[in-house]
Amino acid sequence: MTRAALIYQHAGTDRDKAIAKVMGDALKAARKGTKKGSGTQRARKAEKKH
């Protein structure tokens, strides 16, 4: 791989991590205070009741 390709690839990885962190933080903030849980969690609880 060329030096330029390695630099580009590394920059993309850092950018992807930064985007993932911001999105994760936004989702945590949006869900804060909700007690419903995810759709999967609610479905699993519903299955246990039946």
PADOGU-444984 format. One record per residue: residue number from 1; residue in one letter; x, y, z of N, C-alpha, C in turn. Coordinates in nm, 2 decimals. Example, Ala and Ser with C-alpha at 12.3 -4.5 7.8 and 13.67 -1.06 7.14 Angstrom:
BEGIN
1;a;1.32;-0.57;0.78;1.23;-0.45;0.78;1.32;-0.33;0.78
2;s;1.28;-0.22;0.71;1.37;-0.11;0.71;1.29;0.00;0.79
This chain:
BEGIN
1;m;0.08;-0.12;0.00;0.00;0.00;0.00;0.09;0.12;0.00
2;t;0.04;0.23;-0.07;0.12;0.35;-0.07;0.10;0.43;0.06
3;r;0.19;0.52;0.08;0.18;0.60;0.20;0.05;0.68;0.20
4;a;0.02;0.74;0.08;-0.11;0.81;0.07;-0.23;0.73;0.11
5;a;-0.23;0.61;0.06;-0.34;0.51;0.09;-0.35;0.48;0.24
6;l;-0.24;0.46;0.30;-0.24;0.44;0.44;-0.29;0.56;0.52
7;i;-0.25;0.68;0.48;-0.29;0.80;0.55;-0.44;0.81;0.53
8;y;-0.49;0.79;0.41;-0.63;0.80;0.38;-0.71;0.70;0.46
9;q;-0.66;0.58;0.47;-0.73;0.47;0.54;-0.74;0.50;0.69
10;h;-0.63;0.55;0.74;-0.63;0.58;0.89;-0.72;0.70;0.92
11;a;-0.72;0.80;0.83;-0.81;0.91;0.85;-0.96;0.87;0.85
12;g;-0.99;0.77;0.76;-1.13;0.72;0.75;-1.17;0.65;0.88
13;t;-1.07;0.57;0.94;-1.10;0.50;1.06;-1.13;0.59;1.17
14;d;-1.04;0.70;1.19;-1.06;0.79;1.29;-1.20;0.86;1.28
15;r;-1.23;0.90;1.15;-1.36;0.97;1.13;-1.48;0.88;1.16
16;d;-1.47;0.75;1.13;-1.57;0.65;1.16;-1.59;0.64;1.31
17;k;-1.48;0.64;1.38;-1.49;0.62;1.53;-1.56;0.75;1.59
18;a;-1.52;0.87;1.54;-1.58;0.99;1.59;-1.73;1.00;1.56
19;i;-1.77;0.95;1.44;-1.91;0.95;1.40;-1.99;0.86;1.49
20;a;-1.93;0.74;1.51;-2.00;0.64;1.60;-2.01;0.69;1.74
21;k;-1.91;0.76;1.79;-1.92;0.81;1.93;-2.03;0.91;1.94
22;v;-2.03;1.01;1.85;-2.13;1.11;1.85;-2.28;1.05;1.84
23;m;-2.29;0.96;1.75;-2.42;0.89;1.73;-2.46;0.82;1.86
24;g;-2.37;0.75;1.92;-2.40;0.67;2.04;-2.44;0.76;2.15
25;d;-2.36;0.87;2.17;-2.40;0.97;2.27;-2.54;1.03;2.25
26;a;-2.57;1.06;2.12;-2.70;1.12;2.09;-2.81;1.02;2.12
27;l;-2.79;0.89;2.09;-2.89;0.79;2.12;-2.91;0.77;2.27
28;k;-2.80;0.77;2.34;-2.81;0.76;2.49;-2.89;0.88;2.55
29;a;-2.86;0.99;2.50;-2.93;1.11;2.55;-3.08;1.11;2.51
30;a;-3.11;1.06;2.39;-3.25;1.05;2.35;-3.33;0.95;2.43
31;r;-3.26;0.84;2.47;-3.33;0.73;2.55;-3.32;0.76;2.70
32;k;-3.25;0.86;2.74;-3.24;0.88;2.88;-3.38;0.91;2.94
33;g;-3.41;0.85;3.05;-3.54;0.87;3.11;-3.65;0.78;3.06
34;t;-3.62;0.71;2.95;-3.73;0.61;2.91;-3.70;0.48;2.98
35;k;-3.81;0.41;3.01;-3.80;0.28;3.08;-3.85;0.17;2.99
36;k;-3.88;0.20;2.87;-3.94;0.10;2.78;-3.84;0.00;2.73
37;g;-3.71;0.04;2.71;-3.61;-0.05;2.66;-3.62;-0.06;2.51
38;s;-3.54;-0.13;2.45;-3.54;-0.15;2.30;-3.66;-0.24;2.26
39;g;-3.68;-0.24;2.13;-3.79;-0.32;2.08;-3.76;-0.47;2.11
40;t;-3.63;-0.51;2.10;-3.59;-0.64;2.13;-3.62;-0.68;2.27
41;q;-3.58;-0.59;2.36;-3.60;-0.61;2.50;-3.75;-0.62;2.54
42;r;-3.83;-0.54;2.47;-3.98;-0.55;2.50;-4.04;-0.68;2.44
43;a;-3.99;-0.72;2.33;-4.04;-0.85;2.27;-4.00;-0.97;2.35
44;r;-3.88;-0.96;2.41;-3.83;-1.08;2.49;-3.92;-1.08;2.62
45;k;-3.95;-0.97;2.68;-4.04;-0.97;2.80;-4.18;-1.02;2.76
46;a;-4.23;-0.98;2.64;-4.36;-1.03;2.60;-4.36;-1.18;2.58
47;e;-4.25;-1.24;2.53;-4.24;-1.38;2.51;-4.24;-1.45;2.64
48;k;-4.18;-1.40;2.74;-4.17;-1.46;2.87;-4.31;-1.47;2.94
49;k;-4.39;-1.37;2.91;-4.53;-1.37;2.97;-4.62;-1.47;2.91
50;h;-4.59;-1.52;2.79;-4.68;-1.62;2.72;-4.63;-1.76;2.74
